[in-house]
Amino acid sequence: MLVVASFKQTRPDQARTGGDRGAGVRADAARVLDAVMHRGRSLKVELSAAQSRIADGRDRALLEAMVMAALRNRADYDATLKAWLPRPLGQRDNDLRALLYAGLAQLDAMGLPSHAAVDATVEAARLLKRSHQAGLVNAVLRRATREPLVRADAQAGWPQWLLERLRADWPEDVEAILRASRTSPPMWLRVNRGKTDRDAYAAQLRENGMDVRIPDHPADALMLETPVAVSALPGFGEGTVSVQDGSAQLIADAFALKAGMRALDACAAPGGKTTHLLEREPGLQVIAADIDARRLRRVEEGLQRLGLSAQLLAADATTPDAWWDGRAFDAILIDAPCSATGILRRQPDILLHRRAEDVAALVALQSRMLDALWPTLAPGGTLVYATCSILREENDRQVETFLQRMADARLDPLDATFGRDTGCGHQRLPGEGGMDGFFYARLRKQ
Ligand SMILES: C[S@@+](CC[C@H](N)C(=O)[O-])C[C@H]1O[C@@H](n2cnc3c(N)ncnc32)[C@H](O)[C@@H]1O
């Protein structure tokens, strides 16, 4: 998940909206969008690579904000260009289309001052070697400052297979899911209990001029409607606070943690939940495993920043025979790789790239993980299975079939703070309580 480094932290009047860098960051946005929308590239990879080449934090945040807003509102910008351009843009104009999306995003979703946004985006056309089309960019964006954009149908831009599954799985909630998936999320913070408490930290944020909400749950959470760069959070570098969505923070509430317990976080990277479990109970003996050794480095960085420790293990959760020492775990978390359909507002490129057959492969992987790790759980132990998916086949149906296969597994129901009870777990749909879509099931070994 991309770390929130918000553009909004900079007041619009302070933003880089003109000059070389203003145009440069818009050209960068067009390049990232072009790669993601037209060449099947990953948003996470392209955006991080582009950001790593930008020195100024405000420009990095502006880039992220433009790219995210353009992707979330892609269907509207597509409909607007179709209506406003005399001829549709061809494939050879892909980067120009991407630049126009970035331009419309600034004026529409981001509400930037129009003169600066238009001028810098027109200038960006020249940087993209599209000087001959700078007039077209200017005309489209000036029109957008005068006229409302053309709004697409709420389902536009969604793959048919996914719409069908949502209609089957959540017939009453499809519209709300579509709406929530294109909003910009608030910034959820997790206050480190080992260092401070959330009331004291909320007071600190208010002293720094931030508008902070203290939600009823999760217990360590604070919410900022207007995201800020992590560098603006007091004590971030010293581990006082982390950035983590509320729905992910609920995982720690699903375990009754005690010092000395052996816990396995089987899909740990980048470490959001490992570190939260350890903040709650520093005496826990945690193995933080992940198949991706490079991503495990991020777990290590998080542990260091928060002053916590865990055993890191590059390992495949489906083959514990290759790495398990035979000592049973009291607690296991499987925060499984999934379709990520609950977090489309953070990863809008999933709508472009995810295929129906990917979901079938993920369902098979999740069930192999459950089957392989269950024998490593101690009798009486707890396994929490979680996903950031809203598809029942990855969630309650996955758990239902697992319970049918494992005679010694029982569902240990969670409470309503985890979302709606689906019979075989709890589901939160995207946007509910301001949180990401998430699924949780707690299983107890007899
Ligand atoms: C949803 S992410 C985990 C997020 C993490 N729990 C957190 O809170 O920061 C899923 C993770 O599963 C890992 N993964 C995928 N297949 C795996 C496997 N066979 N064994 C272990 N980890 C796997 C991925 O590398 C990815 O880091």
The ligand as an SDF file (V2000), in Angstrom:
LIG
                    3D

 27 29  0  0  0  0  0  0  0  0999 V2000
   -1.8190   -8.4020    2.1400 C   0  0  0  0  0  0  0  0  0  0  0  0
   -0.0900   -8.4730    2.0690 S   0  0  0  0  0  0  0  0  0  0  0  0
    0.3400   -8.5270    3.7660 C   0  0  0  0  0  0  0  0  0  0  0  0
    0.2930   -7.1950    4.4750 C   0  0  0  0  0  0  0  0  0  0  0  0
    0.9100   -7.2590    5.8530 C   0  0  0  0  0  0  0  0  0  0  0  0
    0.3100   -8.2780    6.6850 N   0  0  0  0  0  0  0  0  0  0  0  0
    0.8360   -5.9330    6.5950 C   0  0  0  0  0  0  0  0  0  0  0  0
   -0.0260   -5.7460    7.4480 O   0  0  0  0  0  0  0  0  0  0  0  0
    1.6620   -5.0780    6.3350 O   0  0  0  0  0  0  0  0  0  0  0  0
    0.1800  -10.1200    1.5580 C   0  0  0  0  0  0  0  0  0  0  0  0
    1.6080  -10.5800    1.6190 C   0  0  0  0  0  0  0  0  0  0  0  0
    1.6240  -11.9730    1.3330 O   0  0  0  0  0  0  0  0  0  0  0  0
    2.8650  -12.2920    0.7730 C   0  0  0  0  0  0  0  0  0  0  0  0
    2.7780  -13.6310    0.1600 N   0  0  0  0  0  0  0  0  0  0  0  0
    2.2500  -13.9700   -1.0340 C   0  0  0  0  0  0  0  0  0  0  0  0
    2.3420  -15.2990   -1.2130 N   0  0  0  0  0  0  0  0  0  0  0  0
    2.9250  -15.8090   -0.1060 C   0  0  0  0  0  0  0  0  0  0  0  0
    3.2950  -17.1160    0.3060 C   0  0  0  0  0  0  0  0  0  0  0  0
    3.0690  -18.1860   -0.4670 N   0  0  0  0  0  0  0  0  0  0  0  0
    3.8840  -17.2580    1.5090 N   0  0  0  0  0  0  0  0  0  0  0  0
    4.1200  -16.1880    2.3100 C   0  0  0  0  0  0  0  0  0  0  0  0
    3.8090  -14.9320    1.9530 N   0  0  0  0  0  0  0  0  0  0  0  0
    3.1980  -14.7470    0.7730 C   0  0  0  0  0  0  0  0  0  0  0  0
    3.1250  -11.1440   -0.1830 C   0  0  0  0  0  0  0  0  0  0  0  0
    4.4970  -11.0340   -0.4710 O   0  0  0  0  0  0  0  0  0  0  0  0
    2.5630   -9.9450    0.6170 C   0  0  0  0  0  0  0  0  0  0  0  0
    3.6170   -9.3000    1.2890 O   0  0  0  0  0  0  0  0  0  0  0  0
  1  2  1  0
  2  3  1  0
  2 10  1  0
  3  4  1  0
  4  5  1  0
  5  6  1  0
  5  7  1  0
  7  8  2  0
  7  9  1  0
 10 11  1  0
 11 12  1  0
 11 26  1  0
 12 13  1  0
 13 14  1  0
 13 24  1  0
 14 15  1  0
 14 23  1  0
 15 16  2  0
 16 17  1  0
 17 18  1  0
 17 23  2  0
 18 19  1  0
 18 20  2  0
 20 21  1  0
 21 22  2  0
 22 23  1  0
 24 25  1  0
 24 26  1  0
 26 27  1  0
M  CHG  2   2   1   9  -1
M  END
$$$$
